[in-house]
Every structure is written in structure tokens, then in C-alpha cells.
Amino acid sequence: MPYATLSLDNGVHAKILSDRISHTHEGITVQIYGHRSTGHDREAAELIRQRLDEQPG
């Protein structure tokens, strides 16, 4: 379901998404669609890259 993955990638909270797609618990939504998501992984990598670039040396 591209909608769910794109929603998670673009910062829609898992609880809101789970309600919209009729999951009982947000954990189910994250379990099913979170592993397919790469948006947050890219954000995390970029954040660390920026911090490393800021280091003196």
C-alpha cells in the first residue's frame, strides 16, 4: 500500500495513519509498513552526516 508507506515517510504519525486505514493498533501499521519505509532512514543518515561535517578536524 503506497499510501501508508508514503504517509509514514512524510511524517504522518502512525496512530493517525492506523486510524485512517482501520488498524486497531498503531504497532500493526508500523510493523507492516514501517519496514518498507526509507524516508526516516535517509533523514537519520543525513542528520549524522551533518553532525560529522561539523566536527573539527
C-alpha angles and dihedrals in degrees: 000000000000091000093065096044093046090048092054091045090054097050104264106155112249092235092056091046093048090053091050094051094040101248115153094221132026089227089068091053093049092045093052102036106018096074090056091053118099099170097089092043090056091047091051092049092049092049092053092045090054092049092050091050089054093057115104117241 
